């Protein structure tokens, strides 16, 4: 996969892209990152990329010319057709399902804006997807684009050591992940559940599935509204509701 980031602040990306899983993904040739300063594409002699909004108002707006020229130059350099992603508060809420969808693409191109917003013609004529990572406002799109990229890259084949890891993550199954424990079995009187020490894989699997359901019921009951519950799971939820 190729992932390009168009930004005015390329230095923000170096630490994140060259550490941990994202670094390993590059070493395994699973992904290729490129950070592009779209100020370099400005036709203005002062390399300005923003201007005052028509009609007045607070803040500055990113001009269309540098971004159009940058995207068009990137498209000419590659055989693939990139998914052009605008990270912005108005976009669809980012989910694990969206990460899984993006992980099937060959080429992602993030446009990371600053200032008050984008010229609307960028949205209308360049962008294929608008994504928001939550109902809050950031200074720019850089952090959001790195969050999305991290979520996507870890799903690429061969990136994680255990191929089951992304499948078992919270949200991948539609439920939150079950609790985890490691040694020692007794830490300051706090003990690991006996079932996890039993060696009975069937019971362990059943315990994990039930605890995953319980955690979702307690912390994110909204996720259960669209989850296909079995009759047994419905009985568990009814029991927990009565206990409360």
TAHUSUL-V155082 format. One record per pair of residues at least 12 apart in sequence whose ideal C-beta (glycine too) atoms are under 8 Angstrom apart, sorted by sequence separation. I is the first residue (numbers start at 1). GAP is how many residues later the second one is. D is the distance in whole Angstrom. If there is no record, write none. Layout:
I GAP D
I GAP D
//
This chain:
50 12 5
51 12 5
132 12 8
154 12 6
181 12 7
185 12 6
195 12 5
49 13 6
50 13 6
71 13 6
131 13 8
224 13 7
49 14 6
133 14 5
193 14 7
48 15 8
111 15 8
133 15 7
181 15 6
17 16 5
111 16 7
49 17 5
131 17 6
17 18 8
49 18 8
83 19 7
13 20 8
213 20 6
217 20 6
14 21 8
42 21 8
13 22 5
43 22 6
83 22 5
214 22 7
218 22 8
42 23 7
43 23 8
85 23 6
87 23 6
213 23 6
217 23 6
41 24 8
42 24 4
83 24 7
85 24 7
87 24 7
213 24 7
10 25 4
41 25 5
82 25 4
83 25 5
84 25 5
85 25 5
86 25 5
87 25 6
88 25 7
114 25 7
10 26 8
41 26 8
43 26 7
80 26 4
81 26 7
82 26 6
83 26 7
85 26 7
87 26 8
114 26 4
210 26 6
214 26 7
10 27 5
39 27 7
80 27 4
82 27 4
84 27 7
86 27 7
113 27 6
114 27 8
3 28 6
5 28 7
7 28 6
38 28 5
41 28 4
112 28 6
113 28 5
1 29 7
2 29 8
3 29 7
4 29 8
5 29 7
7 29 7
8 29 7
38 29 6
41 29 4
78 29 6
88 29 8
112 29 3
178 29 8
1 30 5
2 30 5
3 30 5
4 30 5
5 30 5
6 30 5
7 30 7
8 30 7
40 30 8
88 30 7
111 30 7
112 30 5
178 30 4
1 31 7
3 31 7
4 31 8
5 31 7
7 31 7
8 31 6
110 31 7
178 31 7
2 32 7
4 32 6
6 32 5
38 32 4
41 32 7
86 32 7
112 32 8
179 32 6
98 33 7
112 33 5
178 33 4
36 34 6
178 34 4
74 35 6
110 35 4
177 35 6
86 36 7
176 36 6
179 36 7
86 37 6
92 37 8
94 37 5
175 37 5
178 37 7
36 38 7
71 38 7
91 38 7
92 38 7
94 38 7
110 38 7
175 38 6
177 38 8
91 39 3
92 39 6
93 39 6
94 39 5
110 39 7
173 39 7
176 39 5
71 40 8
90 40 6
91 40 4
92 40 7
93 40 8
94 40 8
175 40 8
176 40 5
8 41 7
86 41 5
91 41 4
93 41 7
108 41 7
175 41 4
84 42 6
85 42 7
88 42 6
90 42 7
93 42 8
84 43 5
85 43 7
86 43 7
87 43 8
88 43 8
89 43 5
176 43 6
67 44 6
84 44 5
85 44 5
86 44 5
87 44 6
88 44 6
108 44 7
176 44 6
83 45 5
84 45 7
85 45 8
86 45 7
87 45 7
83 46 6
85 46 6
87 46 7
89 46 8
102 46 7
89 47 8
176 47 7
89 48 6
175 48 7
99 49 7
103 49 5
174 49 7
102 50 5
103 50 8
62 51 5
67 51 8
62 52 7
99 52 4
103 52 4
171 52 8
174 52 8
175 52 7
62 53 6
88 53 7
94 53 8
99 53 5
103 53 6
174 53 5
61 54 6
68 54 7
87 54 4
94 54 6
60 55 4
61 55 6
62 55 7
64 55 4
67 55 5
71 55 5
86 55 8
96 55 8
100 55 6
59 56 6
60 56 6
61 56 6
62 56 5
63 56 6
99 56 6
59 57 3
61 57 7
62 57 6
64 57 5
68 57 8
87 57 4
94 57 8
58 58 7
59 58 7
61 58 6
64 58 6
68 58 7
87 58 5
57 59 7
67 59 7
62 60 7
85 60 7
6 61 7
87 61 7
53 63 7
85 63 7
6 64 6
50 64 8
6 65 7
50 65 5
4 70 6
100 72 8
38 73 8
96 73 7
96 74 8
97 74 8
96 75 4
2 76 7
95 76 7
96 76 6
2 78 7
4 78 7
2 80 7
1 102 8
4 103 8
6 103 7
9 103 8
1 104 7
2 104 7
3 104 8
4 104 7
6 104 7
8 104 8
1 105 6
2 105 4
3 105 5
4 105 5
5 105 5
6 105 5
7 105 4
9 105 8
1 106 7
2 106 7
3 106 8
4 106 7
6 106 6
8 106 6
1 107 7
3 107 7
5 107 6
33 116 8
31 122 5
30 123 7
31 125 6
30 126 5
22 127 7
30 127 7
22 128 6
25 128 5
30 128 6
31 128 8
13 129 7
17 129 8
21 129 7
25 129 8
30 129 5
12 130 5
16 130 5
28 130 6
9 131 7
12 131 8
22 131 6
25 131 7
28 131 7
8 132 8
21 132 7
7 133 8
9 133 6
13 133 7
21 133 5
7 134 8
12 134 8
16 134 8
25 134 5
7 135 6
24 135 7
5 137 7
7 138 8
21 138 6
21 139 7
5 140 6
5 141 8
5 144 8
3 146 6
3 149 8
3 150 8
1 151 8
1 152 7
1 155 6
//
